[in-house]
Amino acid sequence: MTSTHTGESAIKPTDLRGILKYVPMFRDHVFVIALDGSLVAHENFQNVLLDLAVLRSLNIKIVLVHGVGQQLNALAADREVKITNAHGEGQTDAQTLEIATEVTALVSLSIMQGLTRNGLRCALSNGVRSKEIGIVKGEDHLYSGRVDKLDVALFDSLLMANTIPIITPIAFNREGTSLRINSDLLAAELAAQLDASKLIYMTTQDGLSLDGQPLTNLPVAELSNLLQNENSGISERLHSKAQHAVKAIEAGVPRAHILDGRLFGALLNEIFDKVGIGTMVYSNEYQSIRRAVKADAYSIYNITRNGVRSETLLDRSQTEIEATITDFLVYEIDGSIVGCLYLQAYDSATVIEIGSVYVQPFYQNKGVGRHMIEYAEVDAKQRGAKRVIAMTTQATNFFTKLCGFQEGSAADLPESRKADYQANGRNSKILYKEL
């Protein structure tokens, strides 16, 4: 996030070995990508278009939303015209709307030309219906609008036809009148209603930081609290993106990203590298996960019985679970434990094993197990671990395809774990993941 804009990124976009392991995870998912007008005008935008082509080649569905703030300011200054607001957040008078409409057409054309050069299909549409904001706190917002309705069926049909919808910050109301909509808000609305896996804001600023330190992974609750702090230091433009990222996640979008598109390969690095280069805000699904307490031991023992009987889990007595209860994480829904896992540290906590991963049958295939693994990885990293390992007899595909683990051998185990592995006779697959 703090790298120079001319340097190379952490992974090369052409490093398919680093990308392909994520393909099953994201195939046919929808990513809503919001492009600031300043980024479209930047010299690195051609590389952003190449990144988009890579995503499409991996069968990731893309929806593009663009802003026009920089272009609007530039054209208004060139014509010596005073505008009311460049970003569609306050009042938009008739003169501002006229110039905004003009630059919107130019920016959309530029994006379409770039996508065409990269062999990508795209389309403009009237799939966003707007509505006047009206009078707020005594001020008439005139031609500023908000989203009234999205034609989800239209967008779905375009995506199914391998076509990238391009969404502009000018939309029509029921009577066909043009209204100016803030592109950050528009992207958040689209991400929520199109069931997007990711909302990605690409700008010409670094991601979020606090006291000079980059915020790379941020729970949505922490970001929400940070936004309420007037001294947070978040710039005005990033403040808007952060606000709408929170709203999108609260509406069901799992992840929102804010990153600097001027950095070569920024988009691919943010998505396909485990570290990333921007700010990732993640959903409150993790609030269902907590460290176990002694009172949970009986529930953990009960829900893992099926796993023990099918020989997918090691047999642990309730007494053994109670003795190591602080090493368990549980997933709780409506006061009931529906999943659990066990964390065991080795080599001074530089290696942590994820074991006893179990989800009750009714909650399987609903993301519970994957969320617990993701949470465990964050927990392990915070404890200083460099690697997590797992051993399984029947869940290899879950760990490798959904959670990004690699298959290893006994040589990848800590010395203190090898003897037990060789003695128990389970012949489990050994899997590992670098943090």
N, C-alpha and C positions, 0 to 999 in steps of 0.2 A: 504493500500500500504506500510505502514511503520511497519506493524505488524511483530512480530517475526515469523520465519519460522516453529517453532514447535508448536505455539499456534493454537487455533481453530479459524476459520473464523467467520465472522459476523452472517451468517445463516448456519444452518446445512444442508448439501446436502440432508439429508433425510427428511427435512421439506417440505413435499409435499404441504402443504397449501400455502407456500410462492412461490412455483414453478408453481402450476397448473393454477394460474390466467394468466400466460404468455403463456400457451400452445396454445390457439387459435391464439395468435399474431405471433408465430414462427413456427407453424406446416407447414411442407413441404418447409420451407425456407432453403436456402443453407448457411452454415457457412464454410468459408475457414479458417482452423486453422494451423498456422505455428509453428512447434516445433523446438526450437533450439537443436542442438546436445547435448549441455550441459544439457538440461532438460531431454532428453531421457536417459542420463547416471545418472541422479539424483535419489536418493532413493524414492522421492515422485512421480516419474513417474507412478508407479502402481496406485496411487490415481487419477492421470490425466486420465488414461485409464478407471477407474470407472466413472469419470465424463463424458467421451465420451459415455459410455454405457447408462448413464441417458439421454443424449441428443438424442441418437438414439431411446430410448424407447418412447420419446416424438415426434417421427416422424420428427425430425430435420435432414436434410441431411448434411453430413459432408464430407469435402475434406481435407485430411491431407497432408501437405508439411513439409518435415524435412530438417534440416541442418546437417552438419557433421564437423563443425569447430573444436570442441574440440577433436573429435576422430582423425581428420586429424593431428592436432598438436601433439597429444599423440603418434600416430604410427610413425610419422616422427622423433620425438625425440627418440623413442625406437630404431629405425633403424639408428639413427644418420645421417639422410638425411635432407638436406636443401630444404624447399619448397618455392615456390614463393609467394603464397597467400593462406590463410586458408579458406577464405570466398567467393571466386569466384568473387571478385570485381576488382582485378587488373589482372596482367598477370598470366596465368597458363601454366607452362611448362610441358613437357611429363612426367617427374618424379612425379610432383605434381598430375597430372591427374591420373597416375597409382595408387598412394596411395589413392586418393580421391575416385576412383572407387571401390577400395577394402573396404574402410570403409563405403561407401554408401551401399554396399550389406549387411554388418553386421548390420548397423543401421536399414535398412529396414526390415531385418529378425527379429530383436528385437521387432520392432513395430508390425509386423504381428503376432508374437508369443503372445504378450500382448493382442492384439485385439481378437485373437482366444480364449485365456483363458477367455475372458469376453463375449464370445458367439457372436462376431460381425464378419460379413463378410467383407472381404477387398480384394483388388486386385492391383497389380502393372501393369503398361501398358506403351506403347510407345506413349501416347496421347499428349506429349509435343514434338514438333519439334524445334530444336535449330538452331542457325545460329552464325557463328563466329563474335565476336565483331570487329575483324580486327585491324587496326592501328589507334590509337587515340593519338593525340598530339605527333606523332612521335614514339610511343611505340606500338610494335606488341603484342597484348594480347594473341597470340598463341591459346591455347585450352580453353580460356574463351569464353563463349557464352551468347547469349540473346535469348529470346523467338521469334521464327519465326512464329509458328502457333500452336494453340491448337485445338485438335480434340474434339470440344464441344459436338458433337453428341455421341462420345464414353463415355465421362464423364457423360453426361445426362443419357445414357442407364445404366451405372453402378449405378448411384444414384437412378434411377427408380427401379432397382433390389435390393434396400436396401443394396448396397455394398459400402464400403468406399474406394474411390480411394486413393492410397498412391503415392505421387509424390516425386521423388528424385531429388537432385540437379545435377544429371548427365542425360543429354538428348542427343538424336542423331540428327545429321543434315540430309539433304536429302540423303547423301551418306552412312549413317550409322555410321559416325565418332562420337565418344563420345566427348561432350563438358561439361565443368563445368559452371553451372549457379548459381548465388547468390540466395539463397532460399527466402530472403525477397522480391526480385524483382519477383521471380516466383510466390509467394503467391499473390502478388498484381495483377499480370496479370490474374491469375486464378479467383480471386474474381471479377474482372471487367468483364471478358468474360463469367463467369457462372452466372452472375446476383446475386451474393451473397448478403445477407442482412448484413452480418458481415464478416470482416477480423480480425482475432484474432492472434496476435503475442504473443506466450508464451515463456518466456525466463527465465533466472536465475538471473535477476536483477529487482529491483523495477521499477515501472512505471516512467513516466517523472516527473521531479520536477523543480522548478525555485526558486532560493534563499532559498533552503532547504524546500520549501513548495510543497506538492504533487499537481500535475495538474490532477484532476480527470475528469473534463468535459471541453473539449477544442474545440472551433470552428476551423475548418480547416484553415481559414484565419489567425487566431492567431498563429497556429502551423507553418504555412508557413513563417510568419514573424519571428518567433522565430528561425527557422532553418537558417535564413540569418544572424543571430547575432553570430559572432565568439565566443563571450563570454557567450553563452547561458548555458554552463555547461552540455550539453547533452553528454553522453558518446558516444564513437565511434560506438559501436554496437547498442545502442538505436537510434543513429542518423540515421543509415541505416533504421531501422524499421519506424522511424518517417517520413523520406523522402518518403518511399514507401507507407506508410499510406496516405500521402497527395496525391500521384499520383493515388492511388486506388480510393479515394473519388472524386477526380477531374474527374475520368473516370466513376463515377456513383455509387460507393459503398456507401450506406448511413452511415455506421459506421465502424470505425476501433478501435481496442483495443490493448493496450500493457500492459501485466501483468506478474507478477512474479509467475511462475508455481510451485515454491518450497513451496508456501503457500497451506496448505491443503484446498481443495475445492475451489481453486482460480477460476477455470473456471465457475463453477455453480454460485458462488457469483457474479462474474462480469456480468453474463448474467441475473440472476434472482433476484438480490437484487437491490433496487432502488438507493442505494449508490454506490455499486461496490467497488472493491479493487485495480483497476489499473487505467490506463488513457484511457478514451474514447474520440475519436476524431469524431466529427460529421460534416455532410456535409453542404454545402452552401445553402441548401434548406431554412434554416432559414434566409438567407439574403433577401428572398422575404417578410419577416415579419417585420413590423415596427410599432412604436407607431403612432397612428392617429394624424392628425393636423386638424385645423378648416376647411380647404378646403375639407376635406374628408367627412364632415357631410352629404352632399347631397347624395353622392354615397352610404354611409352606409345606409341612410334612404331608398334609392331606392332598394338596393339589399335585404333588410330584409323584404320588403313588402310581398313577397310570404310566408315567415315564419310566419308573423303576421296573414295573411289570413287563413293559415292552423292551427293556434293556437299553433304552436310550439314555437313561440317567443312572449314575451310581447310587446305590442304596445308602441313604443317610437316616439314622434314627432321629427321633424328635430331640433326644438329649444331645446328639451331635450338632444338630441345627441350632439349638439353644446356645451351645458353647461357642459357636462361631457366628452368632446372629448379626453382628455388626458388619460382617463381610457379605451379607446378602442385600440385594436391591429387590424391591417389590413394585409391581404395577397395580395400582388400586383404582377401581371404578365403583362409584357409589358406595364406598366403605368396604367393598369386598376385594380381596387379593385375587387377581386373575392371572398373574404371571410373576416369575421370579428369576433371578440368576445369582451366581456366587462369584466373588472376586477373590483370588488368591495371589498374593504378591511373592515374587522371587527375586533373588539377586539385588537386595536392598531396594526393592520396588521398581527397578528399571524394567522388569518384565512382570506383567500381570495376566493371570489366566482367567478367562471367562468360562465358568462352568455352571452346571445345573440349570441351564436355560430351559424354562418350561412355560408354556402358555396353555391355559385351559382350552379344551376343544372348541367351545362356542366362540372364543375370541381369536382363534387361529386364522391366518390369512387376512387379518385386518390391520397389520402394521404394528401390533403390540410388541412382538419379538424384536423386530428391527429397531423400534424406538428404544427398547431397553438396551440393545447392543450399542446404539449411538450414544446413549446417555453414559453407559459404562466406559466407552472410549474417552469421552470428555472427562469423566471422573478419574480414569487411569492417567490421562495426560496431566491433569491438575496435580496428581500425586507424584509426578516426575517420571512416569513410565515412558519408555521409548518404543515398546512393543507390547501388543496383547496377543495371547495365544488362546486357542480353543481346541478341544478334542471331542470328536463326535463319531458315532457309529452310523447314524441315519440322517443327519442334517447337513451334509457337506454342501449341497446346492444352496441351502439357506445362507450359510456363511460366505460362500464364494460368490454366488450370483447376486444376492441382495445386500450383503454387508461388506463386500470388497476384500475378503480374506484371500490369502494364497495358500495352496497346499504345500506342506513342508514334510519334514522327516524328523526322526528322533534327534538328529543333530541340531535341530532348531529349538530343542527344549533346554531349559536351564538344567545344570547338572543335578541339582537336588530334586528335579522332577522325573528324570530319566528312569531311575531305579523303580519307582512306583509304576510308571508306564509299562515297563517291561515285565513287572511282576503281576499286574492285575489280569493279564491275558485277554483284555477286551479288543486289542488290535485296532484301536480307534484311529481315525484319520487325524493327522496333526495339521492344524491350520494356524496361520499367523498373519498379523497386520502391523505394519510400521506406523507409528503415530507421529 
